[in-house]
Amino acid sequence: MKRSAGISFNGATLVLAGLLLVTFAAFLGQTMFYSKGEPREAVVAVSMLNQGNWILPVSVGADIPYKPPMLAWIIAVFGWLNGGHVTEFLSRLPSALAATAMILCVFRFYSRRTTAGLAVATAFITMTAFEVHRAATSCRVDMLLCCFTVLAILAMARHWERQPGRWQLPWTGILLMSLGVLTKGPVGMIIPCLVIGVWRLAQRDPFWHTFITLLLSGLLSLVLPALWYVAAYRQGGDEFLRLAMEENFGRFTGQMSYDSHKNGLWYYFAMLPAGMAPWTLLAIISLFAWKKFRYGILKLKWRDLVSNDPAGLLALCACVIVFLFYCVPQSKRGVYLLPMYPFLAYWMAFYMRWLAGKTTRVLKAFGWIIALLGALVPLLLLCALFGWLPETASHPAIDASLEELRMLGTRFAAPLTCCLCFLVCLSTIKVIARGDNRQIIQWTLIDVMLIYWVFSAAIQPAALNPKSDYPLAQAVADRALPGEPVYSYVDDRMLRFYQVNFYTNDGLTVLDSARVARHTPSQGLVLVARRDSAAFNRMLPADLPRRVIMRSSRRSSDLRSPVLVYRLNPMNM
């Protein structure tokens, strides 16, 4: 490769990295925690920093982590660098960086094996698939696991491309699988080994050579995680072992002690198209042009698709294996299919290129929809940001969102992204009118990316910040006296006040019948969902004075119920 080509390739990588960081990381702090999932993960890192326990910290005074600690370790490191303070931005940053690294590696992998245009389209489609964007901007383990899974697949594929038939082990892939296991258990090793095994056998590699090398690779990838599991067992004992077995094996076999996302086989056939939005819309639109190019599709041969394209075959194997693997357990969630998306994006980019050579109508229709959406929505948002919409009686939730939008209008990010998206989408309309398929694809990819910028900078915080329990956490902190303990009671062992606990720096302690039986607290504040107040009062001794000092004006988004705050033994305070 000539030096100029190398500079161009590295330059494209840097530009893509910048766009990915803006898309995933620039607006992470705009939205507060608004559901139980994110603070439940983030508070583990808070507990690590508070307790100095990086193996198995205890949160809310009772809970040990039920997932391996990789995500919590990374968040805790970021929090330590931030003076010991964990924020929403830092909690979500590992997912954003993982998505950025994954897409960059996918781009570089396919740019060396296909055309540059196909690799760029693959990267942009992956970046703008709804499920990928949602996971990349959330404090959950799913994107981190997806990153390590996909990178392990690419690393092992690259290893066997360079050294076919040799007995050397893919040490980079082994390390990445180890990190995947430390993120969410053995599935971080199983998926890459299955994908690479099927891919190699499909290329007629010797069975026993494939089986033995992958078996050794998988076993070696478990060595580092085993060190943590042993250390965690020494701290958590049988309770940790029971929890680890249930999460790693009970979830797969459907033998968990509680219902966990149980869904039928139909579930993924609905979630996958939803997760690929808006690109699913392009596939649907193309069905209306079926009569025009159906014979072209029928003439496509297996040899043209994958037989002479090992990279395309790898994408196909990854899609099929991941989908079939997660169809087996009863526990099903859309994010489980995340490792499919980069490889599915490759085939969507391939399909777009094929469409561009057959018809203009499909790409034009899709481009028109995206461009109009990208122009009208930011225009409406700009009116809301600057208070230009007329005042009308509406639902309280709508009023709260409009108020949040007006607050965002005083900042820099939301108005800028709305203006940029509006102007670029107007320019796209001119490009579509000229009818150049290549330019239509390029501008539409950019339009979708900018729509996500608007979504992250304005739409999402306006819709979700009013749902956050942050005001409740502030109110509790204001009412707690110096040194006064703060408890929480929930009549469901699977639920907690996760948001309040995070925003009070893991300041809550679970109060339940077992703790009361050991030692009844003589004073303190207690958060209780209003629906659980009768059970709470029955649990406490009748002679223990208590008084409601606060009633929340709206429901907690964690518990879907208004909250009462009790003060125990108020006469002594």
C-alpha positions as CSV (number, residue, x, y, z in Angstrom):
1,M,0.0,0.0,0.0
2,K,1.3,3.4,-0.9
3,R,2.0,6.0,1.8
4,S,-0.7,8.3,0.4
5,A,-3.3,5.6,0.6
6,G,-2.2,4.8,4.1
7,I,-2.5,8.5,5.2
8,S,-6.0,8.6,3.6
9,F,-7.0,5.4,5.4
10,N,-5.7,6.7,8.8
11,G,-7.3,10.0,8.2
12,A,-10.7,8.4,7.5
13,T,-10.3,6.4,10.7
14,L,-9.6,9.6,12.7
15,V,-12.6,11.4,11.1
16,L,-14.8,8.4,11.9
17,A,-13.5,8.3,15.5
18,G,-14.4,11.9,16.0
19,L,-18.0,11.4,14.6
20,L,-18.4,8.3,16.8
21,L,-17.3,10.2,19.9
22,V,-19.7,13.1,19.2
23,T,-22.6,10.7,18.5
24,F,-22.1,8.5,21.5
25,A,-20.2,10.5,24.2
26,A,-20.8,14.2,23.7
27,F,-24.3,14.3,25.2
28,L,-24.1,11.5,27.8
29,G,-24.5,14.0,30.7
30,Q,-27.6,15.6,29.3
31,T,-30.0,12.9,30.5
32,M,-30.3,12.0,34.2
33,F,-30.9,8.4,35.4
34,Y,-34.6,7.7,34.9
35,S,-35.0,4.0,35.5
36,K,-33.6,1.3,37.7
37,G,-31.2,-0.3,35.2
38,E,-28.5,2.3,34.9
39,P,-28.1,3.3,38.6
40,R,-28.2,-0.3,39.6
41,E,-25.0,-0.8,37.6
42,A,-23.4,2.5,38.5
43,V,-23.9,2.2,42.2
44,V,-21.6,-0.9,42.3
45,A,-18.7,1.4,41.2
46,V,-19.8,3.9,43.9
47,S,-19.7,1.1,46.5
48,M,-16.2,0.1,45.3
49,L,-14.9,3.6,45.8
50,N,-16.7,4.1,49.2
51,Q,-15.6,0.8,50.6
52,G,-12.3,0.3,48.9
53,N,-13.5,-3.2,47.9
54,W,-12.9,-3.9,44.2
55,I,-13.9,-7.6,44.4
56,L,-17.4,-7.8,45.8
57,P,-18.7,-4.6,47.3
58,V,-22.0,-4.4,49.1
59,S,-24.6,-1.9,47.9
60,V,-27.6,-0.5,49.9
61,G,-26.2,-2.4,52.9
62,A,-27.3,-5.8,51.6
63,D,-26.8,-6.5,47.9
64,I,-23.7,-8.0,46.3
65,P,-23.2,-7.7,42.5
66,Y,-24.8,-10.4,40.4
67,K,-22.6,-9.7,37.4
68,P,-18.8,-9.8,36.9
69,P,-17.1,-6.5,37.7
70,M,-15.6,-5.2,34.4
71,L,-18.0,-2.4,33.9
72,A,-17.9,-1.4,37.5
73,W,-14.1,-1.4,37.5
74,I,-14.0,0.9,34.5
75,I,-16.6,3.3,36.0
76,A,-14.8,3.2,39.3
77,V,-11.5,4.2,37.7
78,F,-13.2,7.1,35.9
79,G,-14.8,8.1,39.3
80,W,-11.4,7.9,41.1
81,L,-9.9,10.1,38.4
82,N,-12.8,12.5,39.0
83,G,-12.0,12.9,42.7
84,G,-14.0,9.9,43.8
85,H,-17.3,11.2,42.4
86,V,-19.3,9.1,39.9
87,T,-21.6,11.0,37.5
88,E,-24.1,9.9,34.9
89,F,-21.6,10.9,32.2
90,L,-18.8,8.8,33.7
91,S,-21.2,5.9,34.3
92,R,-22.2,5.8,30.6
93,L,-18.7,6.6,29.2
94,P,-17.5,2.9,29.1
95,S,-20.4,2.0,26.8
96,A,-19.7,4.9,24.5
97,L,-16.0,4.1,24.3
98,A,-16.7,0.4,23.8
99,A,-19.1,1.2,20.9
100,T,-16.6,3.6,19.4
101,A,-13.7,1.1,19.6
102,M,-15.9,-1.7,18.1
103,I,-17.2,0.3,15.1
104,L,-13.6,1.6,14.4
105,C,-12.3,-2.0,14.4
106,V,-15.2,-3.2,12.2
107,F,-14.5,-0.4,9.8
108,R,-10.7,-1.2,9.6
109,F,-11.4,-4.9,9.3
110,Y,-13.8,-4.6,6.3
111,S,-12.0,-1.7,4.7
112,R,-9.0,-4.1,4.1
113,R,-11.3,-6.8,2.7
114,T,-13.9,-4.9,0.8
115,T,-14.3,-1.5,-0.8
116,A,-13.8,1.7,1.2
117,G,-17.4,2.8,0.5
118,L,-18.9,-0.5,1.8
119,A,-16.8,-0.3,5.0
120,V,-17.8,3.3,5.7
121,A,-21.5,2.5,5.1
122,T,-21.1,-0.5,7.5
123,A,-19.7,1.8,10.2
124,F,-22.4,4.4,9.7
125,I,-25.3,1.9,9.7
126,T,-23.9,0.2,12.8
127,M,-23.6,3.6,14.5
128,T,-27.1,4.6,13.7
129,A,-28.9,1.4,14.4
130,F,-31.3,2.2,17.2
131,E,-30.4,-0.7,19.5
132,V,-26.7,0.0,19.1
133,H,-27.2,3.7,19.9
134,R,-29.3,3.0,22.9
135,A,-26.8,0.5,24.3
136,A,-23.9,2.8,23.6
137,T,-25.4,5.7,25.6
138,S,-26.5,3.6,28.6
139,C,-24.8,2.5,31.8
140,R,-25.3,-1.2,31.1
141,V,-23.0,-4.2,30.6
142,D,-24.5,-5.0,27.2
143,M,-22.4,-2.8,24.9
144,L,-19.2,-3.6,26.7
145,L,-19.9,-7.3,26.2
146,C,-20.8,-6.7,22.6
147,C,-17.5,-4.9,22.0
148,F,-15.4,-7.7,23.5
149,T,-17.4,-10.3,21.6
150,V,-17.1,-8.6,18.2
151,L,-13.5,-7.7,18.7
152,A,-12.7,-11.3,19.7
153,I,-14.4,-12.6,16.6
154,L,-12.4,-10.1,14.4
155,A,-9.1,-10.8,16.1
156,M,-9.4,-14.6,15.8
157,A,-10.6,-14.3,12.2
158,R,-7.6,-12.1,11.4
159,H,-5.3,-14.6,13.2
160,W,-6.5,-17.6,11.1
161,E,-6.4,-15.6,7.9
162,R,-2.7,-14.9,8.5
163,Q,-1.7,-18.3,9.8
164,P,-4.1,-20.9,8.3
165,G,-3.5,-24.5,9.4
166,R,-1.0,-23.7,12.2
167,W,-1.4,-24.6,15.8
168,Q,-0.6,-21.2,17.2
169,L,-3.3,-19.8,19.5
170,P,-5.0,-16.4,18.9
171,W,-3.7,-14.7,22.1
172,T,-5.4,-11.4,21.3
173,G,-8.7,-13.1,20.9
174,I,-8.2,-15.1,24.1
175,L,-7.5,-11.9,26.0
176,L,-10.6,-10.2,24.6
177,M,-12.7,-13.3,25.4
178,S,-11.4,-13.1,29.0
179,L,-12.6,-9.5,29.2
180,G,-15.9,-10.5,27.9
181,V,-16.3,-13.2,30.6
182,L,-15.3,-10.6,33.2
183,T,-18.1,-8.5,31.8
184,K,-21.0,-10.9,31.8
185,G,-19.9,-14.5,32.3
186,P,-19.0,-17.4,30.0
187,V,-21.2,-16.1,27.2
188,G,-18.3,-13.8,26.4
189,M,-16.2,-16.8,25.4
190,I,-18.9,-19.1,24.0
191,I,-20.2,-16.8,21.2
192,P,-16.8,-16.0,19.6
193,C,-15.7,-19.6,19.7
194,L,-19.0,-20.8,18.1
195,V,-18.8,-18.1,15.3
196,I,-15.2,-18.7,14.4
197,G,-15.7,-22.5,14.6
198,V,-18.6,-22.4,12.1
199,W,-16.8,-19.9,9.9
200,R,-13.7,-22.1,9.7
201,L,-15.6,-25.3,9.1
202,A,-17.6,-23.5,6.3
203,Q,-14.3,-22.8,4.6
204,R,-13.4,-26.6,5.0
205,D,-10.8,-26.3,7.6
206,P,-9.9,-29.6,9.3
207,F,-12.5,-30.4,12.0
208,W,-10.1,-31.6,14.8
209,H,-7.7,-28.7,14.2
210,T,-10.5,-26.2,14.5
211,F,-12.1,-28.0,17.5
212,I,-8.9,-28.3,19.5
213,T,-7.5,-24.8,18.9
214,L,-10.9,-23.3,19.8
215,L,-11.3,-25.5,22.9
216,L,-7.9,-24.5,24.1
217,S,-8.6,-20.8,23.4
218,G,-11.9,-21.0,25.3
219,L,-10.4,-22.7,28.3
220,L,-7.4,-20.3,28.5
221,S,-9.8,-17.3,28.3
222,L,-11.4,-18.5,31.6
223,V,-8.1,-18.3,33.5
224,L,-8.2,-14.6,34.4
225,P,-12.0,-14.6,35.2
226,A,-11.4,-17.6,37.5
227,L,-9.1,-15.5,39.7
228,W,-11.9,-13.0,40.3
229,Y,-14.5,-15.8,40.9
230,V,-12.3,-17.4,43.5
231,A,-11.7,-14.1,45.2
232,A,-15.4,-13.2,45.1
233,Y,-16.3,-16.6,46.5
234,R,-13.9,-16.1,49.5
235,Q,-15.8,-12.9,50.3
236,G,-19.4,-13.8,49.3
237,G,-19.4,-17.5,50.1
238,D,-22.4,-19.7,49.2
239,E,-24.6,-16.7,48.5
240,F,-22.3,-15.5,45.8
241,L,-22.0,-19.0,44.3
242,R,-25.8,-19.4,44.2
243,L,-26.2,-16.0,42.6
244,A,-23.4,-16.6,40.0
245,M,-24.8,-20.0,39.1
246,E,-28.3,-18.6,38.7
247,E,-27.3,-15.7,36.5
248,N,-24.8,-17.7,34.3
249,F,-26.6,-21.0,33.9
250,G,-30.1,-20.7,35.4
251,R,-30.8,-17.8,33.0
252,F,-29.9,-20.0,30.1
253,T,-31.8,-23.1,31.2
254,G,-34.9,-21.2,32.5
255,Q,-34.4,-22.3,36.1
256,M,-34.1,-18.9,37.8
257,S,-35.8,-18.2,41.1
258,Y,-37.7,-15.3,39.5
259,D,-39.1,-14.5,36.0
260,S,-36.5,-12.7,33.9
261,H,-37.6,-11.4,30.5
262,K,-39.3,-14.6,29.5
263,N,-40.4,-14.4,25.9
264,G,-41.3,-16.8,23.1
265,L,-39.5,-17.5,19.8
266,W,-41.4,-14.7,18.1
267,Y,-39.8,-12.1,20.3
268,Y,-36.6,-11.6,18.4
269,F,-38.4,-11.5,15.0
270,A,-40.0,-8.3,16.3
271,M,-37.0,-6.9,18.2
272,L,-34.4,-7.3,15.5
273,P,-36.2,-5.1,12.9
274,A,-37.0,-2.6,15.7
275,G,-33.3,-2.5,16.7
276,M,-32.2,-2.0,13.1
277,A,-34.4,1.1,12.7
278,P,-34.3,3.3,10.7
279,W,-32.6,0.9,8.2
280,T,-35.5,-1.6,8.5
281,L,-37.6,1.1,6.7
282,L,-35.3,1.0,3.7
283,A,-35.8,-2.8,3.4
284,I,-39.6,-2.4,3.7
285,I,-39.6,0.3,1.0
286,S,-37.6,-1.9,-1.3
287,L,-40.3,-4.5,-1.2
288,F,-42.5,-2.2,-3.2
289,A,-40.0,-2.3,-6.0
290,W,-39.8,-6.1,-5.9
291,K,-41.4,-6.5,-9.4
292,K,-38.7,-4.4,-10.9
293,F,-35.6,-6.3,-9.7
294,R,-36.9,-9.6,-8.4
295,Y,-35.1,-11.5,-11.1
296,G,-31.9,-9.8,-10.2
297,I,-32.2,-11.1,-6.7
298,L,-33.0,-14.6,-7.8
299,K,-29.9,-14.5,-10.0
300,L,-27.7,-13.8,-7.1
301,K,-25.7,-16.9,-6.3
302,W,-24.2,-18.2,-3.1
303,R,-20.8,-17.9,-4.7
304,D,-21.4,-14.2,-5.4
305,L,-22.4,-13.5,-1.9
306,V,-20.0,-15.4,0.4
307,S,-18.1,-18.3,-1.2
308,N,-15.5,-15.9,-2.6
309,D,-15.8,-13.5,0.3
310,P,-14.5,-14.8,3.7
311,A,-15.4,-11.5,5.3
312,G,-18.9,-11.7,4.1
313,L,-19.1,-15.3,5.2
314,L,-17.9,-14.3,8.7
315,A,-20.7,-11.7,8.8
316,L,-23.3,-14.3,7.9
317,C,-22.0,-16.8,10.4
318,A,-22.0,-14.2,13.2
319,C,-25.6,-13.2,12.4
320,V,-26.9,-16.7,12.3
321,I,-25.0,-18.1,15.3
322,V,-25.9,-15.1,17.6
323,F,-29.5,-15.2,16.7
324,L,-29.9,-19.0,17.1
325,F,-27.9,-19.1,20.3
326,Y,-30.1,-16.5,22.1
327,C,-33.3,-18.1,20.8
328,V,-32.6,-21.1,23.0
329,P,-33.1,-19.6,26.5
330,Q,-36.5,-18.5,27.8
331,S,-34.9,-15.2,29.0
332,K,-34.8,-12.9,25.9
333,R,-34.0,-9.3,25.6
334,G,-33.3,-7.2,22.5
335,V,-29.8,-6.2,23.7
336,Y,-28.7,-9.8,23.7
337,L,-28.5,-9.6,19.9
338,L,-26.1,-6.7,19.9
339,P,-23.1,-8.7,18.5
340,M,-25.2,-9.2,15.4
341,Y,-25.6,-5.6,14.5
342,P,-22.1,-4.8,13.0
343,F,-22.3,-7.9,10.8
344,L,-26.0,-7.2,9.9
345,A,-24.9,-3.7,9.0
346,Y,-22.4,-5.1,6.6
347,W,-25.1,-7.0,4.7
348,M,-27.4,-3.9,4.8
349,A,-24.6,-1.8,3.3
350,F,-24.1,-4.6,0.7
351,Y,-27.8,-4.5,-0.1
352,M,-27.8,-0.7,-0.4
353,R,-24.9,-0.9,-2.9
354,W,-26.8,-3.5,-4.8
355,L,-30.0,-1.4,-4.8
356,A,-28.0,1.6,-6.1
357,G,-27.1,-0.4,-9.2
358,K,-30.7,-1.5,-9.9
359,T,-33.0,1.4,-9.0
360,T,-33.1,5.0,-7.9
361,R,-36.7,5.1,-6.6
362,V,-36.1,3.1,-3.4
363,L,-33.1,5.2,-2.2
364,K,-34.9,8.4,-3.2
365,A,-38.0,7.5,-1.2
366,F,-36.0,6.5,1.9
367,G,-33.8,9.7,1.5
368,W,-36.9,11.9,1.2
369,I,-38.4,10.4,4.4
370,I,-35.2,10.9,6.4
371,A,-34.5,14.4,5.0
372,L,-38.0,15.6,5.8
373,L,-37.9,14.1,9.2
374,G,-34.5,15.6,9.9
375,A,-35.7,19.1,8.8
376,L,-39.1,19.3,10.4
377,V,-38.3,17.8,13.8
378,P,-35.4,20.1,14.6
379,L,-37.5,23.1,13.3
380,L,-40.2,22.2,15.8
381,L,-37.7,21.7,18.5
382,L,-36.1,25.1,17.9
383,C,-39.5,26.7,18.4
384,A,-39.9,24.8,21.7
385,L,-36.3,25.5,22.8
386,F,-36.8,29.3,22.5
387,G,-40.4,29.3,23.8
388,W,-42.0,30.2,20.5
389,L,-44.8,27.6,20.8
390,P,-48.1,29.0,22.0
391,E,-49.1,28.3,25.6
392,T,-52.0,25.8,25.7
393,A,-53.4,23.5,28.4
394,S,-51.9,20.1,28.1
395,H,-50.9,17.0,30.0
396,P,-48.5,17.6,33.0
397,A,-45.9,15.3,31.4
398,I,-46.0,17.4,28.2
399,D,-45.7,20.6,30.2
400,A,-42.7,19.2,32.1
401,S,-41.0,18.2,28.8
402,L,-41.6,21.6,27.3
403,E,-40.1,23.3,30.5
404,E,-37.1,21.0,30.2
405,L,-36.7,22.0,26.5
406,R,-36.8,25.7,27.4
407,M,-34.0,25.0,29.9
408,L,-32.0,23.2,27.2
409,G,-32.5,26.3,25.0
410,T,-30.3,28.3,27.3
411,R,-27.4,25.9,26.7
412,F,-25.2,25.4,23.7
413,A,-25.6,21.8,22.5
414,A,-29.3,21.5,21.7
415,P,-29.8,24.6,19.6
416,L,-26.6,23.9,17.7
417,T,-27.4,20.3,16.8
418,C,-31.0,21.3,15.8
419,C,-29.7,24.0,13.4
420,L,-27.0,21.8,12.0
421,C,-29.4,18.9,11.3
422,F,-32.0,21.3,9.8
423,L,-29.5,22.8,7.3
424,V,-27.9,19.5,6.3
425,C,-31.2,17.9,5.7
426,L,-32.4,20.8,3.5
427,S,-29.2,20.3,1.5
428,T,-30.0,16.6,1.2
429,I,-33.3,17.4,-0.5
430,K,-31.3,19.1,-3.3
431,V,-29.0,16.1,-3.6
432,I,-32.0,13.8,-3.9
433,A,-33.5,15.9,-6.6
434,R,-30.3,15.4,-8.7
435,G,-30.8,11.6,-8.5
436,D,-27.2,10.4,-7.9
437,N,-27.5,7.2,-6.0
438,R,-24.1,7.3,-4.5
439,Q,-24.6,10.9,-3.2
440,I,-28.1,10.0,-1.9
441,I,-26.6,7.2,0.2
442,Q,-23.8,9.4,1.6
443,W,-26.1,12.3,2.5
444,T,-28.7,10.0,4.0
445,L,-26.1,8.3,6.2
446,I,-25.1,11.7,7.5
447,D,-28.7,12.8,8.0
448,V,-29.5,9.8,10.2
449,M,-26.4,10.5,12.3
450,L,-27.4,14.1,12.8
451,I,-30.9,13.1,13.8
452,Y,-29.4,11.0,16.6
453,W,-27.4,14.1,17.7
454,V,-30.7,16.0,18.0
455,F,-32.2,13.0,19.8
456,S,-29.4,12.9,22.3
457,A,-29.0,16.6,22.8
458,A,-32.7,17.6,23.0
459,I,-35.4,15.0,22.6
460,Q,-34.2,12.4,25.1
461,P,-33.4,14.7,28.0
462,A,-36.6,16.6,27.5
463,A,-38.6,13.4,27.6
464,L,-36.8,11.5,30.3
465,N,-35.4,14.1,32.8
466,P,-38.8,14.9,34.2
467,K,-39.1,11.2,35.1
468,S,-36.0,11.0,37.2
469,D,-36.0,10.5,40.9
470,Y,-33.2,13.0,41.4
471,P,-35.6,15.6,43.0
472,L,-36.7,12.9,45.5
473,A,-33.1,12.2,46.4
474,Q,-32.5,15.9,46.9
475,A,-35.5,16.2,49.1
476,V,-34.4,13.2,51.2
477,A,-30.9,14.6,51.6
478,D,-32.3,18.0,52.7
479,R,-34.5,16.4,55.4
480,A,-31.9,14.0,56.8
481,L,-30.2,15.4,59.9
482,P,-26.4,15.1,60.2
483,G,-25.5,11.5,61.0
484,E,-29.0,10.3,60.7
485,P,-29.3,6.9,58.9
486,V,-31.5,6.7,55.8
487,Y,-33.3,3.4,55.1
488,S,-35.5,2.1,52.3
489,Y,-38.3,-0.5,52.5
490,V,-39.7,-2.3,49.4
491,D,-42.1,-5.2,49.7
492,D,-40.3,-7.0,46.8
493,R,-36.9,-8.5,47.1
494,M,-36.1,-7.7,43.5
495,L,-36.7,-3.9,43.7
496,R,-34.8,-1.1,45.3
497,F,-34.8,2.7,45.3
498,Y,-31.9,2.6,42.8
499,Q,-31.9,6.2,41.6
500,V,-32.2,7.7,45.1
501,N,-29.4,5.4,46.3
502,F,-27.1,6.5,43.5
503,Y,-27.8,10.2,43.9
504,T,-27.2,9.9,47.7
505,N,-23.8,8.2,47.0
506,D,-25.0,4.8,48.1
507,G,-26.5,6.4,51.2
508,L,-29.5,4.1,51.6
509,T,-29.7,0.9,53.7
510,V,-32.2,-1.8,53.0
511,L,-34.7,-2.3,55.8
512,D,-36.5,-5.6,55.8
513,S,-38.0,-8.1,58.3
514,A,-34.7,-10.0,58.7
515,R,-32.8,-6.8,59.6
516,V,-35.6,-5.7,62.0
517,A,-35.6,-9.1,63.6
518,R,-31.9,-8.8,64.3
519,H,-32.0,-5.2,65.4
520,T,-34.8,-2.7,65.1
521,P,-33.5,0.7,64.2
522,S,-34.3,3.3,66.9
523,Q,-34.1,6.3,64.6
524,G,-33.6,7.4,60.9
525,L,-35.5,8.2,57.8
526,V,-37.3,5.4,55.8
527,L,-38.4,5.7,52.1
528,V,-41.5,3.6,51.5
529,A,-43.6,3.2,48.4
530,R,-47.1,4.3,49.3
531,R,-48.5,0.9,48.1
532,D,-46.1,-0.8,50.6
533,S,-46.9,1.4,53.6
534,A,-49.3,-1.1,55.2
535,A,-46.7,-3.9,55.0
536,F,-44.1,-1.5,56.4
537,N,-46.1,-0.6,59.4
538,R,-47.0,-4.2,60.2
539,M,-43.3,-5.1,60.1
540,L,-42.2,-2.5,62.7
541,P,-43.0,-3.0,66.4
542,A,-46.2,-1.3,67.3
543,D,-44.5,0.7,70.1
544,L,-41.9,2.3,67.8
545,P,-43.0,5.9,67.1
546,R,-43.0,7.0,63.4
547,R,-44.3,9.9,61.5
548,V,-44.7,10.7,57.8
549,I,-42.6,13.8,57.1
550,M,-42.9,13.9,53.3
551,R,-45.2,12.7,50.6
552,S,-43.8,12.8,47.0
553,S,-46.0,14.6,44.5
554,R,-45.4,12.1,41.8
555,R,-44.6,8.5,41.3
556,S,-41.1,7.1,41.7
557,S,-40.0,5.8,38.3
558,D,-38.2,2.9,40.0
559,L,-41.3,1.6,41.8
560,R,-44.1,3.1,39.8
561,S,-45.7,4.5,43.1
562,P,-45.7,7.7,45.1
563,V,-43.2,7.7,48.0
564,L,-43.7,8.3,51.7
565,V,-40.7,9.3,53.9
566,Y,-41.1,8.3,57.5
567,R,-39.0,9.5,60.5
568,L,-38.6,6.8,63.1
569,N,-38.8,7.9,66.8
570,P,-39.2,11.6,65.9
571,M,-39.5,12.7,69.6
572,N,-35.8,11.9,70.1
573,M,-34.6,14.0,67.1
